[in-house]
Amino acid sequence: MCGIVSYKGKMNAREVIIDGLEKLEYRGYDSAGIAVANEGEISFEKRAGKLSNLEKALEENPIAGHVGIGHIRWATHGAATDINSHPHLSNNGRLAVVHNGIIENYRDLKNELEEEGYTFKSSTDTEVIAVLLEKYYENDLLEAVRKTRERLVGSFACGIISADEPDRLIGMRVESPLVFGLMEDGFIMASDIPSLLKYTRDVIYLENGDLVDIKGSSFTIYDKDDKKVSREVKKIEWSVDAASKDGYDHFMIKEINEQGPAIDELLRVNVKNGRVDFEEGSFSRQELSSIDRIYIVACGTAYHAGLVGKYAIERIAKIPVTCDLASEFRYNNPFIDEKTLVIFISQSGETADSLKALRLAEEKKAKTLLITNTLASSMDREADKSIYCYAGPEIAVASTKAYTTQLVNLYLLALDFSIKLSRIDEKAYEGILEELKKLPKKVDTLVKDDEAIKKFAKEIADKASLFYIGRGLDYATSIEAALKLKEVSYIHTEAFAAGELKHGTISLIEEGTPVIAIMTQDDLVDKTLSNVEEVVSRGARVFAITSKDDERIEKISDAWIRLPQTLDILYPILSVIPAQLMAYYTSTAKGIDVDKPRNLAKSVTVE
Ligand code: F6R
């Protein structure tokens, strides 16, 4: 959603904060702001629009200081305007706050504070924090923050400074993520690791409810009960390159290209001596024996990975699986109890609906397992078990390498369950593992096979709508492929089960309508081909993504991509790659900022 960066140290806070905000642009990018405490007052600058607008404003007004807070916003309460941008200041202008999250009771607080004579400039929920701080401030910022925290309901990661205590910076974490970096001569706090990497590798993942009080050159952490605590300092292994474009034009294409190595790394860690080995991340044979059904719960692309996971677990481990959207699951009164395993999938581990769904599953005593790319994320801390994707930071809003690594983990999980429950024979188990290990090279070849895709992408760039069709696993891939294309190209794209076309949808096909057909499954190719014939005879332009060397496909399609060979069940890992490339090249052909599509943010921490 939004991103915050706060700094206290010997460097110019403006420079460190702007640099950190650039790394958080994937979290939101409709306005940005910064405030520093210096010479007994708070100076600030904030601007609607991209971070570059703020940077331009700062050239005219180069505010400077050694303690400061910054924010990059993705509007939730109040439009993206200068006034609604963070930081927000108290009425007397002596306290400033940046906030990521939502204050659920802000209306009540605002009414109360207005009755007491305080005023509000913005229509944000955040401004109540600044005003509450003023109400409670009596020459001790920490005390004011504590009293303010008690009044707030919701999720909030904040950086707070005071003009009266310019040698102090306070960080507060309730629900929303906040990482605290220890530098050689200073401290940096941010919503996510990429902002810290240039300055330090030593970080503390703050726990829910923590307050960090940085005073002078030392800091103290207090937990939710205001007890002094020491938190483990962890070393970040990522390279700075992993969080930068590294020569690519965009993060999305860099991340598409990283999929081969990412899958390779995941298999290296999670497969040992020819066996799936999640160590503490999975359940024992005994625990699995008590499970009679599985739910997979997630949002967006992660949910689409779940659709493939359902198929893999049902086919390989023979356990019934229901796949549900987190935002629906929570209100569907799901039929779960202590015999249910709920698998959550979340790249960020912070998605609000998924996090709340996880809590619901735990309340109902289900066993929970998380597949995530983000160690120490909120969901990682709360799930019974966690399995990691090892994909490195995913910066582009459109998820690519997180999706394919989620798929690989789901296949591994299906194998792990099936062998523990004796539902697969050795030969089949080893056969699937062997094929999985061959995938990184095949993915590497496929990401370079982009000529036909680039050509078709140019052709569809000015179309109003497009359809993906497929059956079985190819239908699951079609759903993800359609999301990818629509989110970065703004072309209305729908996925249809190929066999459903004639039940209504085919009326949308007219002369020149682009249709992308995915055909990888032996037992379904003939059937899907008949559906392709149906759309071609109504004027569709067809692009085929297929694993088959089949003259009929080449004859009927205007263009095609042939996938390298693998097991039918594993094709979703390969067939999605041309679809990701199609989305990327269509978006860039239209001149869209592909890493930051409109109206979207990377991490969705609101419900
Ligand atoms: C689309 C995309 C989103 C996310 C969804 C869940 O490309 O990235 O649909 O998959 O917002 O996010 P996580 O996986 O972080 O829970």
Residues whose N, C-alpha, C, O or C-beta is under 5 A from the ligand:
A	BS01	F6R	C299 G300 T301 A302 I345 S346 Q347 S348 G349 T351 V397 A398 S399 K602 V604
